[in-house]
Amino acid sequence: MCKNCDYEHILGAQGLEATTNRLRILEAIGNNNYPLTAVDIFHIVERMQSINRVTVYRILDLLVEKKILEKLNVGSRAAHYGLAPNENHLPHPHFLCIRCGRMDCL
């Protein structure tokens, strides 16, 4: 987990309940040094607990709408998700490898 982020506080500040599924999704994203696709997030969370794929997409949409996550569309079929800029995560550019499809933060 990002050592500087309190996910329960971040959710509460946006008027959202800190449910287990929301926290697991934020932890999955925060534990990585690069943005993840929804499928990547689903597989990470699925290893910790059973979760429906549609639930993951709905939570991602909600967290993007509340500006907790940012959705990065760079022309590939799959959008990538990362923590939205906040006091612990400054805005920054991203690089998408056209060979492997992995996105990295610059």
Secondary structure as UniProt FT lines:
FT   TURN            3..4
FT   HELIX           7..13
FT   TURN            14..15
FT   HELIX           20..30
FT   STRAND          36..37
FT   HELIX           38..48
FT   HELIX           53..65
FT   TURN            66..67
FT   STRAND          69..72
FT   STRAND          80..83
FT   TURN            87..88
FT   STRAND          94..96
FT   TURN            98..100
FT   STRAND          103..105
//
